[in-house]
Amino acid sequence: MKKKLLSLLVTAVLTASTLAGCGQTAATVQDSTGEEVSGTSTDAPADNKEAKDSGILRVSYPTGNIRIAINILALGKGYFAEEGVTVEPVNIGGQNALTAINGENDQLDILCTGFVPDLQAIGSGYDITVIAGTAVEGGALITQKGNAEKYQNTSTILDIDAVTSAKLGFQRNESAWVITRQYLLDNGVDAQTIAAIEDESEGNVLYFEDETALAQAVQKGTVELGFLPMEYALLYGEAYDLEVVTAAGALQENYVCCREVTSTARLTEKKDAFVAYETARIRAFEYYRQGETNEEIRADVIKTVAEYSGKEADYVETYLYGGITKYATDPNTKGIIKYVEAATNSGLLSSAGIDFTTYDMKQNIDVSAYEQALNNLVAREPGNEFYAALLEQFHSDN
């Protein structure tokens, strides 16, 4: 079973899959170049004909990406339609998506992945507003199998001296290093020491273009400690005799990963649609969480995401419920501010057009649609403990 699952993970991560829907009708939308791409839309249930029509939102659903599982569930289970918003998936991401959000036409309204590119776009003058969350944490520190204890400490999680003296490897935008770097600063490592670690000419760090090359370098010993997204850390663990030293989330719990972003103009123009959209997502998040204890719901979640994404069910189950990633719909303003500080300290945003050390990031966060959606759900189901807990979390984190 282990070998089968590894094969599924390799196939899922290294190859693109086509979108496959269940109970969905084909739709044709355009990407930022004007070319038509395939998407799916879900018709409103027959017994919900009186649902409010809040309009259309075009949302980025990158092909095969299951980090957007909550959105996939909201679409596949018909929650968007039930809440009165028509969601049209668009296969577009990255810079093209950010450009489309700032475009004059309705090519794209919402992007759900990649927070660092969002910040870089803000630094370049784009109108980008964070409205909600997609996922949190998701990074890992890896080393050769049998070496993890060398970098661990029962009181401080990491052995600071061992980490700062090791040869490190990561990609330039890797959040696991951003979080670790801030952790080192918070635990007494001075900025000059970290600057020396990051200096390629000193030989303390190697930068890699892709995850496979990094994992192979750790396997060979060229790099002693690597930083990867958790899904890649687990993927390559068996293939290259590697093990996880710690999850980056242990260094900073619930650090923000993918955020949902739009533009101020689109949020203002389509506010009702955004509220309905977030309402459906919160419902989908609840359904996903119910799958943690309810086997029937869990099987349905896995089936829905697998059929839409084209991934194997075993891979989807491991990804969604195996500790690879953590989902959270909350915008988490405090977490965003903390992550921007860490990313700025790491130099990750040094190429941005603005100085994030003095920039007020709060002007690019608007939690109003999410808050209204959550309040509506609490009022609709006053006895729902899950919604009540989310509302308490919202007031704490925002």
C-alpha positions as YAML, in Angstrom:
chain: A
units: angstrom
residues:
- id: 1
  name: MET
  ca: [0.00, 0.00, 0.00]
- id: 2
  name: LYS
  ca: [2.89, 2.34, 0.82]
- id: 3
  name: LYS
  ca: [4.43, 1.90, -2.62]
- id: 4
  name: LYS
  ca: [1.05, 2.42, -4.27]
- id: 5
  name: LEU
  ca: [0.43, 5.62, -2.32]
- id: 6
  name: LEU
  ca: [3.93, 6.90, -3.13]
- id: 7
  name: SER
  ca: [3.29, 6.24, -6.81]
- id: 8
  name: LEU
  ca: [0.00, 8.13, -6.57]
- id: 9
  name: LEU
  ca: [1.71, 11.06, -4.86]
- id: 10
  name: VAL
  ca: [4.45, 11.22, -7.49]
- id: 11
  name: THR
  ca: [1.91, 11.11, -10.28]
- id: 12
  name: ALA
  ca: [-0.30, 13.71, -8.64]
- id: 13
  name: VAL
  ca: [2.46, 16.18, -7.86]
- id: 14
  name: LEU
  ca: [4.58, 15.90, -10.98]
- id: 15
  name: THR
  ca: [1.91, 15.68, -13.68]
- id: 16
  name: ALA
  ca: [-0.98, 17.94, -14.59]
- id: 17
  name: SER
  ca: [-4.44, 16.44, -14.45]
- id: 18
  name: THR
  ca: [-7.56, 17.52, -16.24]
- id: 19
  name: LEU
  ca: [-10.54, 18.84, -14.31]
- id: 20
  name: ALA
  ca: [-13.30, 16.28, -13.92]
- id: 21
  name: GLY
  ca: [-16.63, 17.22, -12.40]
- id: 22
  name: CYS
  ca: [-19.43, 15.34, -10.68]
- id: 23
  name: GLY
  ca: [-22.94, 16.69, -11.09]
- id: 24
  name: GLN
  ca: [-21.54, 19.77, -12.83]
- id: 25
  name: THR
  ca: [-22.13, 21.26, -16.24]
- id: 26
  name: ALA
  ca: [-19.41, 22.43, -18.57]
- id: 27
  name: ALA
  ca: [-18.77, 26.13, -18.85]
- id: 28
  name: THR
  ca: [-16.45, 28.11, -21.05]
- id: 29
  name: VAL
  ca: [-14.62, 31.10, -19.62]
- id: 30
  name: GLN
  ca: [-11.61, 33.14, -20.66]
- id: 31
  name: ASP
  ca: [-8.22, 33.56, -19.10]
- id: 32
  name: SER
  ca: [-6.35, 36.89, -19.03]
- id: 33
  name: THR
  ca: [-5.11, 36.40, -22.58]
- id: 34
  name: GLY
  ca: [-8.65, 36.10, -23.88]
- id: 35
  name: GLU
  ca: [-8.27, 32.40, -24.68]
- id: 36
  name: GLU
  ca: [-11.14, 30.11, -23.76]
- id: 37
  name: VAL
  ca: [-10.53, 27.56, -21.01]
- id: 38
  name: SER
  ca: [-12.75, 24.89, -19.55]
- id: 39
  name: GLY
  ca: [-14.45, 25.27, -16.20]
- id: 40
  name: THR
  ca: [-17.50, 23.97, -14.41]
- id: 41
  name: SER
  ca: [-20.56, 25.48, -12.87]
- id: 42
  name: THR
  ca: [-23.23, 23.97, -10.66]
- id: 43
  name: ASP
  ca: [-26.92, 24.58, -11.33]
- id: 44
  name: ALA
  ca: [-29.13, 25.58, -8.41]
- id: 45
  name: PRO
  ca: [-30.96, 22.66, -6.78]
- id: 46
  name: ALA
  ca: [-34.52, 22.18, -7.96]
- id: 47
  name: ASP
  ca: [-35.87, 22.68, -4.44]
- id: 48
  name: ASN
  ca: [-34.13, 26.03, -4.03]
- id: 49
  name: LYS
  ca: [-35.69, 28.02, -6.84]
- id: 50
  name: GLU
  ca: [-36.40, 31.00, -4.61]
- id: 51
  name: ALA
  ca: [-32.77, 31.46, -3.62]
- id: 52
  name: LYS
  ca: [-31.49, 35.02, -3.96]
- id: 53
  name: ASP
  ca: [-29.55, 35.75, -7.12]
- id: 54
  name: SER
  ca: [-26.49, 37.73, -6.02]
- id: 55
  name: GLY
  ca: [-24.75, 37.55, -9.39]
- id: 56
  name: ILE
  ca: [-21.68, 35.89, -10.88]
- id: 57
  name: LEU
  ca: [-18.14, 35.55, -9.53]
- id: 58
  name: ARG
  ca: [-15.29, 34.19, -11.63]
- id: 59
  name: VAL
  ca: [-12.88, 32.35, -9.34]
- id: 60
  name: SER
  ca: [-9.46, 30.81, -9.97]
- id: 61
  name: TYR
  ca: [-9.60, 27.02, -9.87]
- id: 62
  name: PRO
  ca: [-6.12, 25.95, -11.08]
- id: 63
  name: THR
  ca: [-6.22, 22.59, -12.82]
- id: 64
  name: GLY
  ca: [-5.61, 19.70, -10.43]
- id: 65
  name: ASN
  ca: [-4.89, 21.91, -7.41]
- id: 66
  name: ILE
  ca: [-6.54, 20.45, -4.30]
- id: 67
  name: ARG
  ca: [-5.26, 23.03, -1.85]
- id: 68
  name: ILE
  ca: [-8.48, 24.77, -2.89]
- id: 69
  name: ALA
  ca: [-10.48, 21.76, -1.64]
- id: 70
  name: ILE
  ca: [-12.92, 23.94, 0.30]
- id: 71
  name: ASN
  ca: [-13.85, 25.77, -2.91]
- id: 72
  name: ILE
  ca: [-14.12, 22.46, -4.75]
- id: 73
  name: LEU
  ca: [-16.51, 21.19, -2.08]
- id: 74
  name: ALA
  ca: [-18.60, 24.37, -2.11]
- id: 75
  name: LEU
  ca: [-18.99, 24.00, -5.87]
- id: 76
  name: GLY
  ca: [-19.47, 20.24, -5.96]
- id: 77
  name: LYS
  ca: [-22.00, 20.15, -3.12]
- id: 78
  name: GLY
  ca: [-24.04, 22.97, -4.65]
- id: 79
  name: TYR
  ca: [-23.52, 25.41, -1.75]
- id: 80
  name: PHE
  ca: [-22.73, 28.36, -4.01]
- id: 81
  name: ALA
  ca: [-25.96, 27.88, -5.91]
- id: 82
  name: GLU
  ca: [-27.93, 27.44, -2.69]
- id: 83
  name: GLU
  ca: [-26.57, 30.74, -1.36]
- id: 84
  name: GLY
  ca: [-27.51, 32.53, -4.58]
- id: 85
  name: VAL
  ca: [-24.13, 33.15, -6.23]
- id: 86
  name: THR
  ca: [-23.04, 31.68, -9.54]
- id: 87
  name: VAL
  ca: [-19.36, 30.71, -9.37]
- id: 88
  name: GLU
  ca: [-17.60, 30.21, -12.69]
- id: 89
  name: PRO
  ca: [-14.23, 28.44, -12.28]
- id: 90
  name: VAL
  ca: [-11.37, 29.86, -14.33]
- id: 91
  name: ASN
  ca: [-8.18, 27.90, -14.96]
- id: 92
  name: ILE
  ca: [-5.77, 30.76, -14.32]
- id: 93
  name: GLY
  ca: [-3.26, 31.53, -11.59]
- id: 94
  name: GLY
  ca: [-0.12, 33.43, -10.68]
- id: 95
  name: GLN
  ca: [0.69, 36.78, -12.24]
- id: 96
  name: ASN
  ca: [-1.92, 36.35, -14.97]
- id: 97
  name: ALA
  ca: [-4.61, 36.00, -12.31]
- id: 98
  name: LEU
  ca: [-3.46, 39.09, -10.41]
- id: 99
  name: THR
  ca: [-3.43, 41.06, -13.65]
- id: 100
  name: ALA
  ca: [-6.92, 39.81, -14.52]
- id: 101
  name: ILE
  ca: [-8.29, 40.84, -11.12]
- id: 102
  name: ASN
  ca: [-7.05, 44.35, -11.84]
- id: 103
  name: GLY
  ca: [-8.44, 44.32, -15.38]
- id: 104
  name: GLU
  ca: [-11.40, 46.41, -16.50]
- id: 105
  name: ASN
  ca: [-13.50, 43.43, -17.63]
- id: 106
  name: ASP
  ca: [-14.79, 40.50, -15.57]
- id: 107
  name: GLN
  ca: [-12.13, 37.95, -16.45]
- id: 108
  name: LEU
  ca: [-11.45, 37.09, -12.80]
- id: 109
  name: ASP
  ca: [-12.82, 38.17, -9.42]
- id: 110
  name: ILE
  ca: [-11.01, 35.99, -6.87]
- id: 111
  name: LEU
  ca: [-7.62, 34.26, -6.58]
- id: 112
  name: CYS
  ca: [-7.20, 31.65, -3.81]
- id: 113
  name: THR
  ca: [-3.52, 30.60, -3.96]
- id: 114
  name: GLY
  ca: [-0.04, 31.98, -3.38]
- id: 115
  name: PHE
  ca: [0.29, 34.75, -0.78]
- id: 116
  name: VAL
  ca: [3.84, 35.87, -1.62]
- id: 117
  name: PRO
  ca: [2.90, 36.78, -5.22]
- id: 118
  name: ASP
  ca: [-0.06, 38.72, -3.76]
- id: 119
  name: LEU
  ca: [2.32, 40.75, -1.59]
- id: 120
  name: GLN
  ca: [4.69, 41.36, -4.48]
- id: 121
  name: ALA
  ca: [1.76, 42.57, -6.58]
- id: 122
  name: ILE
  ca: [0.73, 44.95, -3.79]
- id: 123
  name: GLY
  ca: [4.29, 46.24, -3.74]
- id: 124
  name: SER
  ca: [4.07, 46.87, -7.47]
- id: 125
  name: GLY
  ca: [0.94, 48.98, -7.11]
- id: 126
  name: TYR
  ca: [-1.78, 46.42, -7.85]
- id: 127
  name: ASP
  ca: [-5.16, 46.85, -6.19]
- id: 128
  name: ILE
  ca: [-5.15, 43.61, -4.17]
- id: 129
  name: THR
  ca: [-7.37, 43.07, -1.12]
- id: 130
  name: VAL
  ca: [-7.32, 40.02, 1.13]
- id: 131
  name: ILE
  ca: [-10.86, 38.88, 1.94]
- id: 132
  name: ALA
  ca: [-10.51, 35.39, 3.47]
- id: 133
  name: GLY
  ca: [-8.25, 32.39, 3.95]
- id: 134
  name: THR
  ca: [-7.64, 29.24, 1.96]
- id: 135
  name: ALA
  ca: [-5.05, 27.26, 3.94]
- id: 136
  name: VAL
  ca: [-2.54, 27.71, 6.75]
- id: 137
  name: GLU
  ca: [0.86, 26.25, 7.54]
- id: 138
  name: GLY
  ca: [1.97, 23.54, 5.10]
- id: 139
  name: GLY
  ca: [5.79, 23.77, 5.28]
- id: 140
  name: ALA
  ca: [8.42, 21.36, 6.60]
- id: 141
  name: LEU
  ca: [12.13, 21.05, 7.41]
- id: 142
  name: ILE
  ca: [13.73, 17.85, 6.05]
- id: 143
  name: THR
  ca: [17.01, 16.00, 6.43]
- id: 144
  name: GLN
  ca: [18.51, 12.59, 5.69]
- id: 145
  name: LYS
  ca: [16.76, 9.73, 7.46]
- id: 146
  name: GLY
  ca: [18.27, 9.20, 10.89]
- id: 147
  name: ASN
  ca: [19.55, 12.77, 11.23]
- id: 148
  name: ALA
  ca: [16.41, 14.54, 12.47]
- id: 149
  name: GLU
  ca: [17.36, 14.39, 16.15]
- id: 150
  name: LYS
  ca: [20.51, 16.37, 15.40]
- id: 151
  name: TYR
  ca: [18.36, 19.43, 14.65]
- id: 152
  name: GLN
  ca: [15.72, 18.93, 17.34]
- id: 153
  name: ASN
  ca: [15.53, 20.24, 20.89]
- id: 154
  name: THR
  ca: [12.84, 19.31, 23.39]
- id: 155
  name: SER
  ca: [12.65, 22.82, 24.87]
- id: 156
  name: THR
  ca: [13.11, 25.00, 21.78]
- id: 157
  name: ILE
  ca: [11.83, 22.64, 19.04]
- id: 158
  name: LEU
  ca: [14.96, 23.27, 16.98]
- id: 159
  name: ASP
  ca: [18.60, 23.04, 18.04]
- id: 160
  name: ILE
  ca: [19.54, 26.59, 17.13]
- id: 161
  name: ASP
  ca: [23.30, 25.97, 16.83]
- id: 162
  name: ALA
  ca: [22.81, 22.88, 14.67]
- id: 163
  name: VAL
  ca: [20.45, 24.71, 12.32]
- id: 164
  name: THR
  ca: [22.59, 27.84, 11.94]
- id: 165
  name: SER
  ca: [25.73, 25.78, 11.22]
- id: 166
  name: ALA
  ca: [24.11, 23.42, 8.72]
- id: 167
  name: LYS
  ca: [24.16, 23.71, 4.96]
- id: 168
  name: LEU
  ca: [20.65, 24.80, 4.04]
- id: 169
  name: GLY
  ca: [18.64, 24.46, 0.85]
- id: 170
  name: PHE
  ca: [15.41, 26.09, -0.23]
- id: 171
  name: GLN
  ca: [13.59, 27.91, -3.01]
- id: 172
  name: ARG
  ca: [13.58, 31.69, -2.85]
- id: 173
  name: ASN
  ca: [9.87, 31.97, -2.11]
- id: 174
  name: GLU
  ca: [9.65, 29.06, 0.34]
- id: 175
  name: SER
  ca: [7.48, 29.94, 3.32]
- id: 176
  name: ALA
  ca: [9.05, 27.23, 5.50]
- id: 177
  name: TRP
  ca: [12.32, 29.19, 5.46]
- id: 178
  name: VAL
  ca: [10.54, 32.51, 6.01]
- id: 179
  name: ILE
  ca: [8.97, 31.10, 9.18]
- id: 180
  name: THR
  ca: [12.18, 29.40, 10.33]
- id: 181
  name: ARG
  ca: [14.17, 32.57, 9.78]
- id: 182
  name: GLN
  ca: [11.77, 34.56, 11.96]
- id: 183
  name: TYR
  ca: [11.89, 31.79, 14.55]
- id: 184
  name: LEU
  ca: [15.69, 32.08, 14.69]
- id: 185
  name: LEU
  ca: [15.44, 35.85, 15.11]
- id: 186
  name: ASP
  ca: [12.91, 35.40, 17.90]
- id: 187
  name: ASN
  ca: [15.25, 32.96, 19.65]
- id: 188
  name: GLY
  ca: [18.31, 35.16, 19.86]
- id: 189
  name: VAL
  ca: [20.06, 34.65, 16.51]
- id: 190
  name: ASP
  ca: [21.26, 38.05, 15.32]
- id: 191
  name: ALA
  ca: [20.48, 39.41, 11.86]
- id: 192
  name: GLN
  ca: [24.17, 39.36, 10.81]
- id: 193
  name: THR
  ca: [24.41, 35.62, 11.47]
- id: 194
  name: ILE
  ca: [21.31, 34.99, 9.39]
- id: 195
  name: ALA
  ca: [22.59, 37.25, 6.61]
- id: 196
  name: ALA
  ca: [25.76, 35.13, 6.52]
- id: 197
  name: ILE
  ca: [23.68, 31.96, 6.33]
- id: 198
  name: GLU
  ca: [21.78, 33.34, 3.35]
- id: 199
  name: ASP
  ca: [24.92, 34.48, 1.52]
- id: 200
  name: GLU
  ca: [25.44, 32.10, -1.41]
- id: 201
  name: SER
  ca: [29.11, 33.09, -1.70]
- id: 202
  name: GLU
  ca: [29.76, 31.77, 1.82]
- id: 203
  name: GLY
  ca: [28.45, 28.33, 0.93]
- id: 204
  name: ASN
  ca: [25.95, 28.20, 3.80]
- id: 205
  name: VAL
  ca: [22.92, 27.99, 1.54]
- id: 206
  name: LEU
  ca: [21.97, 26.69, -1.87]
- id: 207
  name: TYR
  ca: [18.92, 27.93, -3.76]
- id: 208
  name: PHE
  ca: [16.95, 25.54, -5.96]
- id: 209
  name: GLU
  ca: [14.53, 26.04, -8.82]
- id: 210
  name: ASP
  ca: [12.33, 23.05, -7.97]
- id: 211
  name: GLU
  ca: [11.47, 20.71, -5.11]
- id: 212
  name: THR
  ca: [12.88, 17.56, -6.72]
- id: 213
  name: ALA
  ca: [16.38, 18.99, -7.10]
- id: 214
  name: LEU
  ca: [16.31, 20.16, -3.50]
- id: 215
  name: ALA
  ca: [15.24, 16.75, -2.17]
- id: 216
  name: GLN
  ca: [17.95, 15.02, -4.19]
- id: 217
  name: ALA
  ca: [20.55, 17.43, -2.78]
- id: 218
  name: VAL
  ca: [19.49, 16.53, 0.76]
- id: 219
  name: GLN
  ca: [19.69, 12.84, -0.14]
- id: 220
  name: LYS
  ca: [23.26, 13.27, -1.41]
- id: 221
  name: GLY
  ca: [24.33, 15.37, 1.56]
- id: 222
  name: THR
  ca: [25.04, 18.43, -0.56]
- id: 223
  name: VAL
  ca: [22.42, 20.08, 1.62]
- id: 224
  name: GLU
  ca: [21.99, 19.02, 5.25]
- id: 225
  name: LEU
  ca: [18.68, 20.71, 5.99]
- id: 226
  name: GLY
  ca: [16.04, 21.45, 3.37]
- id: 227
  name: PHE
  ca: [12.83, 23.48, 3.39]
- id: 228
  name: LEU
  ca: [9.83, 22.24, 1.40]
- id: 229
  name: PRO
  ca: [6.04, 22.33, 1.32]
- id: 230
  name: MET
  ca: [4.82, 19.45, 3.50]
- id: 231
  name: GLU
  ca: [3.32, 17.53, 0.58]
- id: 232
  name: TYR
  ca: [6.73, 17.38, -1.11]
- id: 233
  name: ALA
  ca: [8.48, 16.53, 2.15]
- id: 234
  name: LEU
  ca: [6.24, 13.49, 2.57]
- id: 235
  name: LEU
  ca: [6.37, 12.65, -1.12]
- id: 236
  name: TYR
  ca: [10.16, 12.45, -1.20]
- id: 237
  name: GLY
  ca: [10.61, 10.99, 2.27]
- id: 238
  name: GLU
  ca: [10.42, 7.38, 1.13]
- id: 239
  name: ALA
  ca: [11.81, 7.94, -2.37]
- id: 240
  name: TYR
  ca: [15.02, 9.63, -1.16]
- id: 241
  name: ASP
  ca: [15.37, 8.31, 2.43]
- id: 242
  name: LEU
  ca: [14.49, 11.63, 4.02]
- id: 243
  name: GLU
  ca: [12.59, 12.51, 7.19]
- id: 244
  name: VAL
  ca: [10.82, 15.55, 8.57]
- id: 245
  name: VAL
  ca: [12.65, 17.41, 11.33]
- id: 246
  name: THR
  ca: [9.62, 19.52, 12.17]
- id: 247
  name: ALA
  ca: [6.60, 21.07, 10.55]
- id: 248
  name: ALA
  ca: [7.01, 24.82, 10.10]
- id: 249
  name: GLY
  ca: [3.65, 25.19, 11.84]
- id: 250
  name: ALA
  ca: [5.32, 24.07, 15.08]
- id: 251
  name: LEU
  ca: [7.52, 27.18, 14.83]
- id: 252
  name: GLN
  ca: [4.60, 29.51, 14.17]
- id: 253
  name: GLU
  ca: [1.17, 28.00, 14.59]
- id: 254
  name: ASN
  ca: [-1.38, 28.78, 11.87]
- id: 255
  name: TYR
  ca: [0.95, 30.99, 9.88]
- id: 256
  name: VAL
  ca: [-0.85, 32.20, 6.81]
- id: 257
  name: CYS
  ca: [-0.38, 30.41, 3.54]
- id: 258
  name: CYS
  ca: [-2.79, 30.89, 0.66]
- id: 259
  name: ARG
  ca: [-5.19, 33.82, 1.05]
- id: 260
  name: GLU
  ca: [-8.25, 34.72, -0.99]
- id: 261
  name: VAL
  ca: [-7.78, 38.05, -2.74]
- id: 262
  name: THR
  ca: [-9.76, 40.36, -4.99]
- id: 263
  name: SER
  ca: [-9.64, 44.05, -5.83]
- id: 264
  name: THR
  ca: [-11.32, 46.82, -3.85]
- id: 265
  name: ALA
  ca: [-13.32, 47.76, -6.94]
- id: 266
  name: ARG
  ca: [-14.71, 44.24, -7.44]
- id: 267
  name: LEU
  ca: [-15.53, 43.79, -3.76]
- id: 268
  name: THR
  ca: [-17.40, 47.09, -3.70]
- id: 269
  name: GLU
  ca: [-19.30, 46.37, -6.91]
- id: 270
  name: LYS
  ca: [-20.27, 42.77, -6.05]
- id: 271
  name: LYS
  ca: [-20.49, 42.82, -2.25]
- id: 272
  name: ASP
  ca: [-23.66, 40.69, -2.05]
- id: 273
  name: ALA
  ca: [-22.07, 38.05, -4.26]
- id: 274
  name: PHE
  ca: [-18.95, 37.99, -2.10]
- id: 275
  name: VAL
  ca: [-21.02, 37.53, 1.06]
- id: 276
  name: ALA
  ca: [-22.94, 34.65, -0.52]
- id: 277
  name: TYR
  ca: [-19.66, 33.18, -1.77]
- id: 278
  name: GLU
  ca: [-18.07, 33.24, 1.70]
- id: 279
  name: THR
  ca: [-21.24, 31.82, 3.25]
- id: 280
  name: ALA
  ca: [-21.00, 28.80, 0.94]
- id: 281
  name: ARG
  ca: [-17.30, 28.37, 1.67]
- id: 282
  name: ILE
  ca: [-17.86, 28.37, 5.43]
- id: 283
  name: ARG
  ca: [-20.53, 25.70, 4.98]
- id: 284
  name: ALA
  ca: [-18.11, 23.65, 2.88]
- id: 285
  name: PHE
  ca: [-15.43, 24.09, 5.53]
- id: 286
  name: GLU
  ca: [-17.82, 22.73, 8.15]
- id: 287
  name: TYR
  ca: [-18.59, 19.74, 5.92]
- id: 288
  name: TYR
  ca: [-14.88, 19.06, 5.44]
- id: 289
  name: ARG
  ca: [-14.27, 19.18, 9.20]
- id: 290
  name: GLN
  ca: [-17.18, 16.80, 9.82]
- id: 291
  name: GLY
  ca: [-15.26, 14.32, 7.70]
- id: 292
  name: GLU
  ca: [-12.64, 14.11, 10.45]
- id: 293
  name: THR
  ca: [-15.03, 12.07, 12.60]
- id: 294
  name: ASN
  ca: [-17.76, 10.91, 10.20]
- id: 295
  name: GLU
  ca: [-16.57, 8.21, 7.80]
- id: 296
  name: GLU
  ca: [-19.53, 8.61, 5.42]
- id: 297
  name: ILE
  ca: [-18.94, 12.36, 5.05]
- id: 298
  name: ARG
  ca: [-15.21, 11.83, 4.76]
- id: 299
  name: ALA
  ca: [-15.74, 9.39, 1.89]
- id: 300
  name: ASP
  ca: [-18.00, 11.90, 0.15]
- id: 301
  name: VAL
  ca: [-15.46, 14.73, 0.61]
- id: 302
  name: ILE
  ca: [-12.71, 12.56, -0.87]
- id: 303
  name: LYS
  ca: [-14.94, 11.46, -3.76]
- id: 304
  name: THR
  ca: [-16.01, 15.03, -4.56]
- id: 305
  name: VAL
  ca: [-12.47, 16.42, -4.57]
- id: 306
  name: ALA
  ca: [-10.99, 13.43, -6.39]
- id: 307
  name: GLU
  ca: [-13.54, 13.51, -9.19]
- id: 308
  name: TYR
  ca: [-13.21, 17.25, -9.72]
- id: 309
  name: SER
  ca: [-9.41, 17.36, -9.58]
- id: 310
  name: GLY
  ca: [-8.65, 14.13, -11.40]
- id: 311
  name: LYS
  ca: [-6.53, 12.89, -8.48]
- id: 312
  name: GLU
  ca: [-6.59, 9.36, -7.08]
- id: 313
  name: ALA
  ca: [-8.76, 8.92, -3.98]
- id: 314
  name: ASP
  ca: [-5.84, 7.61, -1.86]
- id: 315
  name: TYR
  ca: [-3.81, 10.71, -2.63]
- id: 316
  name: VAL
  ca: [-6.73, 13.02, -1.89]
- id: 317
  name: GLU
  ca: [-7.38, 11.34, 1.46]
- id: 318
  name: THR
  ca: [-3.72, 11.61, 2.47]
- id: 319
  name: TYR
  ca: [-3.59, 15.24, 1.40]
- id: 320
  name: LEU
  ca: [-6.84, 16.34, 3.04]
- id: 321
  name: TYR
  ca: [-6.78, 14.28, 6.22]
- id: 322
  name: GLY
  ca: [-3.18, 13.10, 6.58]
- id: 323
  name: GLY
  ca: [-1.64, 16.22, 8.10]
- id: 324
  name: ILE
  ca: [-0.16, 17.53, 4.86]
- id: 325
  name: THR
  ca: [-2.04, 20.81, 4.98]
- id: 326
  name: LYS
  ca: [-4.49, 22.64, 7.24]
- id: 327
  name: TYR
  ca: [-7.51, 24.51, 6.00]
- id: 328
  name: ALA
  ca: [-8.88, 27.75, 7.43]
- id: 329
  name: THR
  ca: [-11.39, 30.14, 5.89]
- id: 330
  name: ASP
  ca: [-10.72, 33.01, 8.34]
- id: 331
  name: PRO
  ca: [-8.85, 36.02, 6.87]
- id: 332
  name: ASN
  ca: [-6.60, 36.14, 9.99]
- id: 333
  name: THR
  ca: [-5.48, 39.77, 9.94]
- id: 334
  name: LYS
  ca: [-3.03, 39.24, 12.81]
- id: 335
  name: GLY
  ca: [-1.45, 36.30, 11.02]
- id: 336
  name: ILE
  ca: [-1.11, 38.31, 7.82]
- id: 337
  name: ILE
  ca: [0.67, 41.15, 9.62]
- id: 338
  name: LYS
  ca: [3.01, 38.68, 11.33]
- id: 339
  name: TYR
  ca: [3.78, 36.86, 8.08]
- id: 340
  name: VAL
  ca: [4.47, 40.11, 6.22]
- id: 341
  name: GLU
  ca: [6.92, 41.03, 8.98]
- id: 342
  name: ALA
  ca: [8.67, 37.66, 8.65]
- id: 343
  name: ALA
  ca: [8.71, 37.85, 4.84]
- id: 344
  name: THR
  ca: [10.14, 41.38, 5.01]
- id: 345
  name: ASN
  ca: [12.81, 40.30, 7.49]
- id: 346
  name: SER
  ca: [13.78, 37.44, 5.19]
- id: 347
  name: GLY
  ca: [14.32, 39.80, 2.26]
- id: 348
  name: LEU
  ca: [11.62, 38.01, 0.33]
- id: 349
  name: LEU
  ca: [9.88, 41.31, -0.44]
- id: 350
  name: SER
  ca: [13.03, 43.35, -1.09]
- id: 351
  name: SER
  ca: [12.25, 43.52, -4.81]
- id: 352
  name: ALA
  ca: [8.74, 44.91, -4.19]
- id: 353
  name: GLY
  ca: [8.13, 48.51, -5.12]
- id: 354
  name: ILE
  ca: [7.28, 49.58, -1.56]
- id: 355
  name: ASP
  ca: [8.96, 49.28, 1.82]
- id: 356
  name: PHE
  ca: [6.88, 46.78, 3.79]
- id: 357
  name: THR
  ca: [8.65, 47.73, 7.02]
- id: 358
  name: THR
  ca: [6.65, 50.98, 7.07]
- id: 359
  name: TYR
  ca: [3.68, 49.97, 4.91]
- id: 360
  name: ASP
  ca: [0.29, 49.58, 6.61]
- id: 361
  name: MET
  ca: [-0.80, 46.15, 5.38]
- id: 362
  name: LYS
  ca: [-4.23, 46.56, 6.97]
- id: 363
  name: GLN
  ca: [-5.29, 48.82, 4.10]
- id: 364
  name: ASN
  ca: [-5.15, 45.72, 1.88]
- id: 365
  name: ILE
  ca: [-7.36, 43.59, 4.12]
- id: 366
  name: ASP
  ca: [-11.16, 43.74, 4.09]
- id: 367
  name: VAL
  ca: [-12.85, 41.15, 6.30]
- id: 368
  name: SER
  ca: [-16.36, 42.58, 5.94]
- id: 369
  name: ALA
  ca: [-17.76, 39.99, 3.49]
- id: 370
  name: TYR
  ca: [-16.45, 37.08, 5.55]
- id: 371
  name: GLU
  ca: [-17.69, 38.62, 8.80]
- id: 372
  name: GLN
  ca: [-21.16, 39.24, 7.37]
- id: 373
  name: ALA
  ca: [-21.32, 35.69, 6.02]
- id: 374
  name: LEU
  ca: [-20.34, 34.26, 9.40]
- id: 375
  name: ASN
  ca: [-22.82, 36.44, 11.27]
- id: 376
  name: ASN
  ca: [-25.56, 35.37, 8.86]
- id: 377
  name: LEU
  ca: [-24.80, 31.70, 9.47]
- id: 378
  name: VAL
  ca: [-24.75, 32.15, 13.26]
- id: 379
  name: ALA
  ca: [-28.13, 33.91, 13.07]
- id: 380
  name: ARG
  ca: [-29.48, 31.23, 10.76]
- id: 381
  name: GLU
  ca: [-28.29, 28.38, 12.99]
- id: 382
  name: PRO
  ca: [-27.89, 29.77, 16.52]
- id: 383
  name: GLY
  ca: [-27.25, 26.33, 17.96]
- id: 384
  name: ASN
  ca: [-24.40, 25.50, 15.55]
- id: 385
  name: GLU
  ca: [-21.27, 25.18, 17.70]
- id: 386
  name: PHE
  ca: [-18.93, 25.14, 14.70]
- id: 387
  name: TYR
  ca: [-20.12, 28.53, 13.44]
- id: 388
  name: ALA
  ca: [-20.03, 29.96, 16.95]
- id: 389
  name: ALA
  ca: [-16.42, 28.80, 17.36]
- id: 390
  name: LEU
  ca: [-15.46, 30.31, 13.98]
- id: 391
  name: LEU
  ca: [-17.01, 33.63, 15.02]
- id: 392
  name: GLU
  ca: [-15.04, 33.60, 18.28]
- id: 393
  name: GLN
  ca: [-11.87, 32.83, 16.32]
- id: 394
  name: PHE
  ca: [-12.67, 35.62, 13.88]
- id: 395
  name: HIS
  ca: [-12.92, 38.21, 16.67]
- id: 396
  name: SER
  ca: [-9.65, 36.94, 18.13]
- id: 397
  name: ASP
  ca: [-7.67, 36.91, 14.87]
- id: 398
  name: ASN
  ca: [-9.07, 40.03, 13.24]
...
